[in-house]
Structures are given as structure tokens and as C-alpha cells.
Amino acid sequence: MAPSSSIIDRIESIPTRELYFFALYRVLVAALLSALVFGPLTSMVGDAHQPLLAQSVSVAYLLISVALLIWGRNERWLQRIVFGSVMVDIIAATLLSHALPGASAGVSMSLLFNIAAAGLLLPLSRAMLIALLASAASVAEYIWQMLEGGQNTRTLAELAMFVTSYLALTFIAYQIGSRTRRTQQLADQRGAEVANLFEVNELIIRRMRTGVLVVDTNGRITLANEAATALLGDMEGALATERVALNMASPELARRLQRWRNGWHEDETPLQLAPEQAEVLPRFARLLADSDMSLIFLDDTTVVSRRAESLTLSTLGRFSASLAHEIRNPLAAINYATQLLEESEDLGEADRRLLQIIHQQCQRTNGIVESVLALARRERANPENLDLAAFVRRFVIEYRQTLSLENDSLEAVIREPSVVAMMDPRHLHQVLTALVHNALKYGRVADEPARIRIRVASAERNAVIDVMDRGPGIPDAIATQLFRPFYTTSEHGTGLGLYIARELCRANQAQLDYVSIPAGGACFRLTLSTPKTAFARGERQ
């Protein structure tokens, strides 16, 4: 992951802190030189060769140093500030060395730091230029002193050593600075990558469907993702803003954590953390090997069961697809033999009853195979804009013509001229067929005829199709299990009809639910997306 341009700018620039210390060092040197010129320590450096020059340069150098300390920390003009300030240092050092011959060695020595700082902060070409200018200034001051006929306190060997030191120290300082900048750049780049990974990991943890809690040694929750917050029923968001004690949020979960920390085996029974919330199966792990910080994973049992059901159905679908012909061939042979036996005139009523049972069970077995195969080879949904009013009218007419309803009735209740929704017409036809078939089979009281109504209406953001009957209704205990695969209360049912219908609805971004009717009867509600709702959902995705 490449760092952003702002990070590169920050890496390649020099912090103002380093400029500040460089300027502070200059102020200290200038103050020391002023003290030597104006203070009682003047005798320590001997007589001044040119006192007026020494006083003027020391005062001017001190004022310029203070100005650079105050205003010379702008990173935008870094190279210009460093180059200009070091040139001021060289000029001041040259003039003071000439005015104070006794202090020339110390002044030249103090200049080493300024030249080294230039090597650290500037490109190699400019840094070497400063070193050459400092060397040239030292040579020029030596020649100036000789031309004036004054006593030169320096020797040629000392001058050569300073010149060599300026050049060598500049190159070494540049190498150190270059390596330091590369190291800093790499460190900042790695830091940016680590920060990005931290944000990604935090986002993944917070959006995980598995609840995650981090509990410290004192039993307080230090981190809770969105799934854990929902499972704990934290409506006011206290888990995300402050450290809440685990025994306050869930005493039973705190008890299990303490038992696990004490070395007991984990309790694998599901646990309900909050009213009207799904049951969870907690799992515990240590965050660090040498710490009591604990990770708690809250697995939603409904999600686990759905995954198990999905795997079971997938395996069963592949298995049934490979054995479909082997199962159908014996069934076909048994059915054919049963039909031949039924044509015999020598059979009694008891034998004919047995043949009828065999025929019914063969049909039931064949229905199970057909249902599982339909689930295994289900095609991808291709939603279309449908006029539900016209579609349901045609469905009712075709259903009446195809199947004889005898005394039962099936009617469409549509009060709007047109209701538009998005769904695959083949899937909608299959879902309505399954719902009407169930209503005709179970939606009657005793021997009374079944009365089935299909109502179409438009809601605020969706379209709704209700398949209603006037039967005895469905008990609450059974209603919660209606859409589970292979769940049936009938001897002749497969338990896959409603499950397949709901899966087809989900493939079309629709929803199938059971709605109880207080006055009696059952209602299966199909909620479909309208074109506007589907478009808005696509925009968000």
C-alpha cells in the first residue's frame, strides 16, 4: 500500500523541532561571542585586532540569530533558510576570527556544528557548496591577516585540518542524514500501513456477524462489536462508550467466563443474553498468553443452524441428483405393477386398500425427490417489472382451469388497477402455487369447503400479496417452524414446499412471512420490491 502524498510530504520535510534546536544553538553561540566581546571575559581571548568590528559583528550576529529563532522555522522555505543562515554563520565566523585572533580556533570549531547541520538538512550539492565556501572563507581570512601584517595565530597545518574537516564532516553528515531520512520514510510508511490495517481489522471485527467481546482482568468489557451489542441488548450504546462490567451486562456469561478462567470445561448449552434476542453459544480465548484479558465469541445459534441446514440441503441435493434415476426407476416399476394389480378382478377390498396405500406412498416418495431436485437445480432469479394485479388474475383463472376445485373457492381481491413489483414470473408462479396448494389442503374446517383469497395491494415502499384462508389457523408453536426444511405436520407432506417458496423469494429480494389472523384462518404475506425500491437498494450497494 503506497503512502499518500501528504505522508510523503511529511516524510521528506524536516520537523520544525530540528530547525528550532539549530536556531537555538546559533543564539547560544552568538550570546557567548557577545559575552566575550562586551563582558569581563574579554581578556581570555586576548586583545582584539579590530574591536569595533568585533563589537558590530557580535551584536548583528546576535540579533540575526534571535530573528532566525523566532521566524526561521517555516518548512516551506527550509533549504533557503538553512542555506542563508549557515552563510550568515560563515560570514560572522570569518569576521570575528579576523577581529579576535585569539578566539579564531574556537570560532572555527563552533562552525563545524553549523556545517554538519547543513549536511544533515540540505541536498549533497548545496551542503558541499557550503563546506567549500566555509573553507574558502577560512583561507581568505588567513590571507587577509597576512596582507594586513598582523600576527597570524593560525598555521597552515591548522588551516588545512579545518578545511579537510569541513568537507569530510559535511559528506559524513549528509550520509547520516540521508540514511536517517530513508529510515524515517520507511518507518512512517510501515506506520501508515499498520494504521490502515488496524482500521480494516477494527471494521471487520465490528461488522462481523459473530459477537466479539474483550474483557479485562477486572471483568469489564473494553470492546464490543455491533453483533455483540445487539445480542446483549445494549439499546443506549453504553458498551461502545464506557467500560461496563460483564456481570452487569450478563451475569450468566460472567459466571461462565470465570469458570473457564478457573480451568473448568466450557458449558456448551446455548445462552440467551437478553429478552427477545437469539440464543448464543459463547466461546472463550485468551487475548495474550501472560494476561487475563479474554476474548469472548458469541455464536448466534440461529446462524449456525441455518448454515447446518444449508450444508445439509446442499449435500442432499447433490446426493439426490446423482441417485434420481435409481430412485425413480423402482418407483415407476412399483407404480406400474400396482396399476396392473388394480385391474385384476380377483382382488378383494382389503388387497385393493393395500395397493392404494402402496400407490400413495410411491407418489409421496416421488414428491420428495422432485422437491429436493427442484431445490438443488434452482436457476438464478431474473426479476422483471410485473403488474401484480394482472398476474394474479391470470393465475387464478389458470389454476381454476387446471385443477378442479369442486366446492372449494379461489378468488382474487384487487382494488387497484395496477400494482407494479419486481420478481421473476416463474418463481412467483411457483410460490403462489405452493401457497394456494397448502391453503386448499390445510385451510379448511372439518369437511367445510376451503375459501382462498389472494389479495394484492401496494404499500408505502413495497407491494404485498396475501394468500388467506378461513381455516383453523396455525398454532404459535408450529408457526415458528413453518419455513424449516423437512418440517411437516402431515403424513403425506414433504416439509419442503414453504422452505423452497421462501428461498425463491429471497433470491428475488422478496420476503415471505406468516401473519396470524385474530378472527381465524391463516395468511401468508409475500412482500415484493417495487422498481424504485430495487433501484435505491442497487445504488446503496
N, C-alpha and C positions, 0 to 999 in steps of 0.2 A: 504494500500500500504506500503510494507516494505521498509525502507530506504536502500540505497546502502551501500556496505562495506566501501566506502570512507567516507560516512556520519557518520557511526558508529565509525570509527577510529577517526574522528574529534570530535565526541561527547565524547568518552571515554578518549581522551587525554586532557591535560591541556594546555591552551594557553600559549605561551611564555611570554605574558604580566605578568601573575601571578608569573612566575619564576623570571622575571626581578624585580618586586617590592620586592619579598622575598630577592633576592640578594642585592638590593639597601638598604634594611633595615639592612642587615648584615654589609654592608660597613659603614653605618652611626654609628652603634653601635661600630664597630671596630675603626672608626675615633675618636669617643668620648672617648673610652678607651685609645687610644694613646694620646689624648689631656690630659687626667687625669694623665697619666704616665710621659709625657715629658713636659707638659705645666705648666703654673703658677698655675693651679688649683689643683696641687698635694696635697697641704695642706688640701683640702676639704675632702679627703678620709683618712687622717691620714698617719702615717708613713708606708712605705712598709715593709712587713715582709721579702721579698726577692726581692730587687729592680732589680737585674739582671734578675731574672726570669720574673718579670713583664714587663720589657722592651723588652726582647726577645719574649715573647708570644704576646704582643700587636703589635709589628712590624710584626711578622709572621702572626698573625691573620688578620691584615690589608691587607697584600699582598695577602693572600689566598682569602680574601673577594673580592678584586678587580679582581683577576683572575676568580672567580666564576661569578662575574658580567659580565665579558667580554665573557667568553667561556662556562659558565654554563647554557645555555638556549636551549640545544638540547633536544627536546621532545622524541627522541628515547631512551635516557638514563635518562628519567625523574626520575624513582624511585631510581636509583643508585645515581644520582646527589643529590636528596633531602636527601636520607639516609646518604650519605657521608658528605654532607655539614652540616647537623644537628649534626653528630658525631664530626665534627671539632668544631662546636659551643659548644658542651658539654665539650670537652677536654679543649678548650680555657677558657670557663667559670670556669671550675674546677681549672685550674692552676692560673687564675687571682684571683679567690676567695681566694686561698691559699696565693698568693703573696701579695694581697691587702685586708687584713681582714676587713678594714673599708668599702670597697665597695662590700663585698660579698653579702649583701642583694640585692643591686641594680643589680649586675651581674646576680644573680639567678632570679630576677624579669624579666630582659630582656630576659632570656632564655625561659620564658613562651611563648612568641610570636613564637619562633622558633619551640618549641614542638607542639604548636597549629597548626602551618603551616604544620608540618609533619602529624598531624592528618587529616588535610584537603586534603592533596595531596597523601597520601600513603594508602595502604590497612590497615585494622584494626590490623592485626598481627604485621606488621612492625612498625606501629605507637605506639602500646603498648610496643613493644620491645625498642623503643627509649625512651619512658617515663620511663620504668624500668631502662634503662642504665643511664638516667639523675638522677633518684632517687638514684641509686647505687653510681654514681659519687659524689652526694652531701654527702651521708653517708661516702663514702671513704675519702672525703676531711675533714669531721668533725673528723674522726678517725685519719687521718694524722696530723691534727693540734694538737690533744691531745697527740699523740705519740711524737711530737717534743717539747712538753711542752710549747708551745706558748699560748698566751691569746686568747681563742676562743670567738669570738664576737657573735656567734650563740648559741641559746638554743635548747634543744631537741624539745621543742614545735614548734619553728620556723622551724626546720628541718622537723618535721612531717607534718607541714602545707604545706611546699613546695613539699614534696613527694606526699602528697594527691592531691595537685593542679595539679602537672604534670600528674598524672594518670587520674584524673577526667576531666581536660581540654582536654587531648588527646581524651578521649572517646566522649565527647560532640562535639569537633571539627570534629571528624570522622562522627558522626551522621549528623551534619550540612552539611559537605561536600558531604556525600552520598545522602542526600535529594536534595542538590543543583544540583548534577550531574544527578540525575533522572529527576529533573525538567527541566534541560537544555536539556537532551536527549529527553524528551517528546516535549519540545518547538521546538527543531531542527527537530524532526520527523514531527510535525504538520506543521512547516515551509516548509519542503520538500514537504509534501502533498499539501499544499496551492500553492507552486510554480508549482507543476505538474498540479494541477487543473487550474491554471492561464494559463499555456501553452496550455492545452487542450481546454479551453474556447476560448483563442485567435485563436487557429487553427480552431475551429468550426465557430467562427464569420467570420474569413477571408475566409473560404471555403463555407459559406452559399450562396445559390443562391439568397436570398433576400439581396438587398443592405442595408448596415448599415453605417450611418454617426453619429459621435459625434461632436456636435457644441458647443463651449464655449459661455460665456456670450457676448463676443465681436463679435460673428458671424464668428469665424474662425473654420475650420474643423480640429479637433485634431486627429480623427481616421476615416479611410475609409477602408472597406474590399474590396476584389478583385471584387465582383459583383458591388459595388458602384463605384469603379474606372472605371470599364468598361462602366457602364451606363452614367457616367459623361464625358466619352471620354478623360480620362487623359492618353494621349499617352506617355508623358515624365516622368510619375511617380512622379509628384510634390506632389500629395496628400499624398503619403507614406513617403516623406522625409521632408516636411516642412508644416507649418500651412498656408493653403490657405484660403482666405476669401470666404465664401459661395456665396456672391453676385458676386464674380469674376467667380466662377465655374458655377453657375446657378442663374441668377438674379430672375427668376420666383420662384424658390424653396426658395430663401432667403425671397422673399416677402410673400410667404405662411407661412413660419416659423414665421415671425414677426407678421402676422395676427393671427396666432394661439397663440402666446405668449400674444397678446393683448386681448385674450378672444373670438375671432371670431370663428365661426364654420369652420371645415376643408372643403376645396374645394375638392370634390370627383371626379372632372374631371381628366382624365389622362393627363400626362405631359411628353413631350419629352425633355430630358435634353441635348442631343447632337445630331447633324445631323447623320442620318443613324443608330440611336440607337432605341431600342424598347421603347414604351411609358411605363411610370411607374405611379403608384398611391402612392404618399407619405403619410406616417402616422407619427405622431409626438407623443413623450412621454418625460416626464421629467426624467433626469437621477437621480437626487436627489430631495427630497421634498423641501428643502430650498435653491435650487440653480437654476440658469437659464441654466445650462448645459442641452442640449437637445439631444435626440436620434431621428434620422430620419430613418424610414424604407422605402425602395424603392421597392415596389412590382412590378415585371415585369408583365404587363397586359397579355402578350402572355402566360406566365407560368400559370397565373390564369385562362385564358380562356381554356388552354389545360387541366388543372385539372377539370374545369367545364365540358368540353366535355367528359373527361374520366369518370367522375361520371355519366353524363347523359347516355353515352353509356352502362356503366355497369348496371345502373338501367333499361335501356331499354332492355338490353339483358336478364336480369333475368325476366323482365315482359313478354317479347315476348316468352321466353322459356316456361313459365307457361301457356300462352294462345295460344301456337302454334296450338294445336289440335282444340281448339274452333274457331280459325280464319280459319284454313284450311278446316274444315268440311263445314261451309257455302259456302266458295269459291268453293269447289268441287261440292256442290249441285247446285250452280248458274251456274257453267260451264256445268254441265251435263244437266241442264234444257235448257241452251242456245243451246247446241248441238241438243237436241230434237226439239226445236222450229225451228232451221235452216233446219231441214229435212222436215218441213211442206211445202206443195205446195200452201197453201192458203195465205202465207205471201207476202206482196208487197215489193218493193225495199226499201221503207222508213223504214219498220219494220226490214228488214234484216240489214239495216245500223245500227239501234239501237242495234240489237243483236250483231253486230260486235263490237260496242263501249263497250257493257257490257262485252264481252269476253276479249277485250284488257285491260280494267280496272281491271278485275279479275286477268289476268296474271301479270299486274303491281303490284297489291297488293300482290300477291303471291311472286313476285320477291323481294319486300321489306322485307317480312317475312323471306325469305330464306337468304337474305344478313345479316339481323340482327342476325339470328340464327347462321350463319357462323362466325360472329364476336364474339358472346357470347361463342361458344363452340370451339374456335380455339385451336388446340392442340399445344403443345410445339414443337419448332423447333428442328430438328435433322440434322444439317448441315453435308454434305458429300462432298468429293472431286468429283467434276463433270467436265467432259470435255464439256465445253460450246459449242464448235463447233459441236460436235456430238449431243448434247442435242437439240440445236436449229434446226439442220437439221431434226431430228426426229419429233420435234414439228410442223414444217412447213408441213411436209408430212401428219401427223395425222390430222392437222387442215384442210388441203385441202380435205382429205378423209371424215372427219366427217361432215363438213359444205360446202354446195355448194356456191362457191364464185361467180358463174356466170361470169360477166365481170370484177369483181374485181380481183386484183392480190396480192399475198403474196409470198415474196421471201426472202431467207437468203443470206446475204452478209458476207462471211467469207473468209479472205485472209490468215489466219494462220491455219496450220494443226491441232493444238491443243491449247486450252486456258483453263487452269485449274483454278477453283474457288471453294469456299466453300459456299454451300447453300442446304437447304432441297429441294430435287427434286419435291416433291408435291407442296410446296409453290412456287417454281419457275414456275412450270407449271400453277398454278392458277394466278400468277402475269402476265405472258405473255398472258394468255387467256384474262384477263381483259383489258390489254393494246391494244391487237390486235382487240378485240371487239369494244373498243372505237374508234380506228383508222378507222375501217370499217364503223362505224356509223357516225362519225363526220369529218373524214379526206377526204372529197370529195368536189369538187367544182361543185355546181349546180347538174346536172344529169350525170356528168362525172364519170367513174369508179374510185374506190379508188385504190391507188397504195401504198402498205405497204411493207416496207423493215425492216428486223431485222438484224442489223449489230453487229457482235461480234469482239471485239478487246481486246488486252492486254495493259494496261497502265504500268507506272513505278512500282507501288506498288499494283495495283488493276486490276481487269478485268471489262470490260464495255460491256453492252448490250444496244443498241439504237433501239427503236421502232419508226420508222419515217413514216410520210405520206406526201402527197403533197396537203393537203387541204388548207383551208383559214388561218390556224393558230389560235392562241388563243390570244385575246387582253390582254394587261398587267393587266387591272383591274380584269379580270376573272382569269388570271394565278395565282395571289396571293391567290385565294380562292379555287383552284382546289382540294386540299387534305383535305379540311374541310368536316366533315361528314354531309350528307344530303344536300350538296350544289350541285345543278344541274341547267343547263340552258334548259333542255329538259322536255317536259311534261310527257314523259314516263320513265324518269330516276329515280333512287332511291337516287343518290348522295352518295352512299357508296362504289362504285367499286374502285375508286382511293384511298379512305381512307383505305380500307381493304388491298389493294395492298401495300401501304406504311407501314402499321403496320406489314404485313408479312415480308417485307424487314427488318424492324427494329429488328424483332425477330431473324433474321439471321445475324445481324450485317452488313446489306447491306443498301444501300441508294437509294431512288427513287426520281428523280427531273425532273422538266420540263425544257427543253432547247429550247429557241426560235431559229428559223432558219431565218436569214435575207432574204433569197431568197423566203421564203414562206413555209408553212407547219408547222408541229409540231413534236417535238422529245421528247420522254420520256426516260431518261437515267437511267439505273439500274447499280449501281456501287457495285461490289461484292468484298469481301476479298479473297485474294489468300491464300493458306496454310501457306506460310511464314509470311504474314501479320497477319493472325489469331493467329499463334504461338507466334509472338512477342507481340501481344496485350495480350495474356494469360500470358506471362512472366511478363509483367508490372503489371497486376492485381494481 
